[in-house]
């Protein structure tokens, strides 16, 4: 059984890492965020981060019974815009978890996902999935930065210490 306290802890640590990536990107020329790197499903740094953040928003909405497919990536092309989006989504997830009990987050429920597909899911696993998903894309961002001739700072993987 997962606890809401553990989910909030994982969420906070993950978002601390995402904030570190965004802080690192502040030091790059703005056009680098939009420069395409071939062979990535989200070919720009801005699109990678937008995807990570809005995937969390998508799944939180699914858990709330809302099926909303955002097509707003063109609104989030700067570090400042992505930071604001991240803060908004993180606060919404914290609110969701914080208003749930341990039993609530572990209770399997039927939700509707893309394509009107009905799936039985436990909210705790959905939250954990969004957080591990962020690290997959963080690796892609690190690779993209290296392809663009930039560095990726160490210490942005899952924080083991506070």
Buried (B, 14 or more C-beta within 10 A) or exposed (E): EBBBEBBBEBBBBBBEBBBBBBEBBEEBEEEBBEBEBEEBEBBBBBBBBBBBBBBBBBBBBBBEEEBEEEEEBEEBBBBEBBBEBBEEBBEBBBEBBEEBEBEBBBEEEEBEEEEEEEEEBBBBEBBBEBBEBBBEBBEBBBBBBEEEEBEBEEEBEBEEEE
